[in-house]
């Protein structure tokens, strides 16, 4: 929702909280959600936005850990 409205910083903050809550949860559904999030972030990473790059790194670590 935040992302659709142009609020990348708010979207990143929300996704960070979501990953916090997913800590220790390893399911197909959580992995799909993180993959989708990374796809949504791609255009912002390409622009060099720091919040997107940091979140992508955290999401990548989440996926590798599971």
Buried (B, 14 or more C-beta within 10 A) or exposed (E): EBBEEEEBEBBBBBBBEBBEEBEEEEEEEBBEBBEEBBEBBEEBBEEEBEBBBEBBEBBEEBEEEE
